[in-house]
Amino acid sequence: PAGSLAEELIRASRALHALEETMQSDATRVIVVTRPERIVIAESQRLIGAVEACGMRIGGIIANYITPENDCVCDQSLRGFEQDALAQLGRDDVVEIARRDAPVTGLEELSGLVPLRS
């Protein structure tokens, strides 16, 4: 029936309005996940600018797949390049997650790596 389409459009409009209010709320934050590579950092900077331009707030940045600290000269060199790339973000709230053999698959393991706030 013709009335059901109008009702669906009104419901969709209300849902979009509620989503917009939520995204503009002081309680809403965006967590940016990046990698320590110059091109990825450049895209992350673009994303951060776009998020802030929309009036949303950045709740933190997670830099994933960082070369772990160790005695290997090659790894130390690579880590230096990664740290230089991350410095381009110009932020001191970056949480670094070292490269791992296996991906994190559970919330408990994730909460041990990244401080989650409610």
Secondary structure, DSSP 4 states (H G I P E B T S, - for coil): -HHHHHHHHHHHHHHHHHHHHHHHSTT-EEEEEE-SSHHHHHHHHHHHHHHHHTT-EEEEEEEEEEPPP-S-HHHHHHHHHHHHHHHTT--S-EEEEE--SS---SHHHHHHHS----
